């Protein structure tokens, strides 16, 4: 099974180990979601809900515990990383907003629509204020 993890280059919560593409990390102890385990989500969107940092493609291994929208495992191999996700996520957010523009009404909708369609940073503040 392949999964997604959105996290930093160094494991959080005092662990301190570096996360490196191609390497497998392991933990000891009983798996418990949100408390002990190397976490991940089967869906990319699910991973975004739980983390920050870089977007990693991972392969859980060892003992595996599944939750409703995430899982954790005793091992996690880091297959690939997307280093600069900011622009990708901003564009995705704008596209999602465009899907629901008919559900909201603003007096200055034109500047908002222009920013959503183009991502032009010079329009960002005006769109936010509209």
C-alpha positions as CSV (number, residue, x, y, z in Angstrom):
1,X,0.0,0.0,0.0
2,X,1.2,3.5,-0.8
3,X,0.1,6.5,1.3
4,X,0.8,10.2,1.9
5,X,2.4,12.1,4.8
6,X,2.6,15.8,5.0
7,X,5.4,16.6,7.4
8,X,8.8,18.2,8.1
9,X,12.3,16.9,7.2
10,X,12.8,16.0,10.9
11,X,10.4,13.8,12.8
12,X,8.3,15.9,15.2
13,X,7.5,15.5,18.9
14,X,11.1,15.3,20.1
15,X,12.0,12.4,17.9
16,X,14.5,14.4,15.9
17,X,15.4,11.8,13.3
18,X,15.9,13.1,9.7
19,X,13.4,12.0,7.0
20,X,15.3,11.0,3.9
21,X,13.9,9.7,0.5
22,X,14.6,6.0,0.2
23,X,15.0,5.4,3.9
24,X,12.7,3.5,6.3
25,X,12.1,4.8,9.8
26,X,10.8,2.6,12.6
27,X,9.3,3.0,16.0
28,X,8.8,0.8,19.0
29,X,5.9,0.3,21.3
30,X,2.2,-0.3,20.8
31,X,0.6,1.6,17.9
32,X,-2.0,4.2,18.9
33,X,-3.3,6.8,16.5
34,X,-2.3,10.4,17.4
35,X,0.1,9.1,20.1
36,X,2.5,6.4,18.9
37,X,3.2,5.5,15.3
38,X,4.5,6.8,12.0
39,X,1.4,8.4,10.6
40,X,0.1,8.7,7.0
41,X,-3.2,9.0,5.1
42,X,-4.2,6.9,2.1
43,X,-5.6,10.0,0.4
44,X,-3.5,13.0,-0.4
45,X,-6.2,15.3,0.8
46,X,-6.4,13.5,4.1
47,X,-2.7,14.0,4.7
48,X,-3.1,17.8,4.2
49,X,-5.5,17.9,7.0
50,X,-3.0,16.5,9.5
51,X,0.3,18.0,8.7
52,X,2.5,20.8,7.5
53,X,5.9,20.9,5.8
54,X,6.6,18.8,2.8
55,X,4.4,16.4,0.9
56,X,5.9,12.8,1.1
57,X,4.8,9.7,-0.8
58,X,5.3,6.8,1.7
59,X,4.9,3.1,2.1
60,X,3.7,1.9,5.5
61,X,5.2,-1.3,6.8
62,X,5.5,-3.5,9.8
63,X,2.5,-3.4,12.1
64,X,-0.3,-1.2,10.7
65,X,-3.2,0.4,12.4
66,X,-6.1,1.9,10.3
67,X,-8.3,4.8,11.5
68,X,-11.2,6.4,9.8
69,X,-9.1,8.9,7.7
70,X,-5.5,8.1,8.7
71,X,-3.3,5.3,9.8
72,X,-0.1,4.7,11.6
73,X,2.5,2.0,11.3
74,X,5.6,0.7,13.0
75,X,7.7,1.4,9.8
76,X,7.4,4.0,7.1
77,X,9.5,4.1,3.9
78,X,9.8,7.5,2.4
79,X,9.6,7.1,-1.4
80,X,9.5,10.6,-2.7
81,X,9.0,14.2,-1.6
82,X,7.5,17.3,-3.2
83,X,9.7,20.1,-1.8
84,X,7.8,23.1,-2.8
85,X,4.1,22.5,-2.4
86,X,3.0,26.1,-1.7
87,X,2.1,27.0,-5.3
88,X,0.5,23.7,-6.0
89,X,-1.7,24.0,-2.9
90,X,-2.6,27.6,-3.6
91,X,-3.6,26.7,-7.2
92,X,-5.7,23.8,-5.9
93,X,-7.4,26.0,-3.4
94,X,-8.3,28.6,-6.1
95,X,-9.7,25.8,-8.3
96,X,-11.8,24.5,-5.4
97,X,-13.1,28.1,-4.8
98,X,-14.0,28.5,-8.5
99,X,-16.2,25.4,-8.2
100,X,-18.4,27.1,-5.7
101,X,-18.5,30.7,-6.9
102,X,-22.2,30.5,-7.6
103,X,-22.9,29.9,-4.0
104,X,-21.6,33.3,-2.8
105,X,-22.4,36.9,-3.6
106,X,-19.9,39.8,-3.4
107,X,-20.2,43.3,-4.7
108,X,-16.8,43.2,-6.2
109,X,-16.9,39.7,-7.5
110,X,-14.8,40.6,-10.6
111,X,-11.5,41.1,-8.7
112,X,-12.1,37.8,-6.8
113,X,-12.8,35.9,-10.0
114,X,-9.8,37.4,-11.7
115,X,-7.5,36.4,-8.8
116,X,-9.0,32.9,-8.6
117,X,-8.5,32.3,-12.3
118,X,-5.0,33.8,-12.6
119,X,-3.3,33.6,-9.1
120,X,-2.0,37.1,-9.9
121,X,-0.3,38.1,-6.6
122,X,-1.0,41.8,-7.3
123,X,-4.7,41.1,-7.0
124,X,-4.5,38.9,-3.8
125,X,-5.1,41.7,-1.3
126,X,-7.9,43.3,-3.2
127,X,-9.6,39.9,-3.6
128,X,-9.2,39.2,0.1
129,X,-10.7,42.5,1.0
130,X,-13.7,42.1,-1.5
